[in-house]
Amino acid sequence: MIGSWLRLSMEAARLAAEANMVIGLRVAKLSRGGPAARKEARRMVSEKVEAAGRAAHLTASGGTPLQVVKGYRRKVRANAKRLRKG
């Protein structure tokens, strides 16, 4: 039992750190303005709605909190990789 809570806590801490990095990268991109910033802003909002829907569906179908956090981390890492490129 303690092991599962510890694992969830560690994954959540990693998610927080990774999300913080993505926020910084997005703020930098948005501050430059222009078409790329507008596209990123739209993408950011649509991704958040989609991710919340996926998390709700996973939870409603019996998914665990750890699975939800891992799903968010996967998307956040992909965003970080994409934003670091451009």
C-alpha positions as CSV (number, residue, x, y, z in Angstrom):
1,M,0.0,0.0,0.0
2,I,2.7,2.5,0.9
3,G,4.6,1.5,-2.2
4,S,1.7,2.5,-4.4
5,W,1.3,5.8,-2.7
6,L,5.0,6.5,-2.9
7,R,5.0,5.7,-6.7
8,L,2.0,7.9,-7.3
9,S,3.6,10.7,-5.3
10,M,6.8,10.4,-7.3
11,E,5.0,10.4,-10.6
12,A,3.0,13.4,-9.6
13,A,6.1,15.3,-8.5
14,R,7.7,14.5,-11.9
15,L,4.6,15.7,-13.6
16,A,4.7,19.0,-11.7
17,A,8.3,19.6,-12.7
18,E,7.8,18.7,-16.3
19,A,4.7,20.8,-16.5
20,N,6.5,23.7,-15.1
21,M,9.1,23.4,-17.9
22,V,6.4,23.3,-20.5
23,I,4.8,26.4,-19.1
24,G,8.1,28.2,-19.4
25,L,8.6,27.1,-22.9
26,R,5.1,28.1,-23.9
27,V,5.3,31.5,-22.2
28,A,8.5,32.1,-24.3
29,K,6.8,31.1,-27.5
30,L,3.6,33.1,-26.7
31,S,5.7,36.2,-25.8
32,R,7.1,36.2,-29.4
33,G,3.6,36.7,-30.8
34,G,2.6,36.1,-34.3
35,P,0.9,33.1,-36.0
36,A,3.0,30.5,-34.2
37,A,1.9,32.0,-30.8
38,R,-1.7,32.0,-31.9
39,K,-1.4,28.4,-33.0
40,E,0.2,27.4,-29.7
41,A,-2.5,29.1,-27.7
42,R,-5.2,27.3,-29.5
43,R,-3.3,24.0,-29.2
44,M,-2.8,24.5,-25.5
45,V,-6.5,25.0,-24.8
46,S,-7.7,22.1,-27.0
47,E,-5.1,19.8,-25.5
48,K,-6.2,20.6,-21.9
49,V,-9.8,19.9,-22.8
50,E,-8.9,16.6,-24.5
51,A,-6.6,15.5,-21.7
52,A,-9.3,16.2,-19.1
53,G,-11.7,14.1,-21.1
54,R,-9.3,11.3,-21.4
55,A,-8.6,11.4,-17.7
56,A,-12.3,11.4,-16.9
57,H,-12.9,8.5,-19.2
58,L,-10.0,6.5,-17.8
59,T,-11.3,7.1,-14.2
60,A,-14.9,6.2,-15.1
61,S,-13.7,3.0,-16.7
62,G,-11.8,1.9,-13.6
63,G,-8.4,3.4,-14.3
64,T,-6.1,4.2,-11.4
65,P,-4.8,7.6,-10.3
66,L,-1.4,6.4,-11.3
67,Q,-2.6,5.7,-14.9
68,V,-4.1,9.1,-15.1
69,V,-0.9,10.8,-14.0
70,K,1.2,8.7,-16.4
71,G,-1.1,9.7,-19.2
72,Y,-0.6,13.4,-18.4
73,R,3.1,12.9,-18.1
74,R,3.3,11.3,-21.5
75,K,1.6,14.3,-23.1
76,V,3.6,16.8,-21.1
77,R,6.9,15.2,-22.2
78,A,5.8,15.2,-25.8
79,N,5.0,18.9,-25.5
80,A,8.4,19.6,-23.9
81,K,10.1,17.8,-26.8
82,R,8.2,19.6,-29.4
83,L,8.6,23.1,-27.8
84,R,12.4,22.6,-27.4
85,K,12.7,22.0,-31.1
86,G,11.1,25.2,-32.2
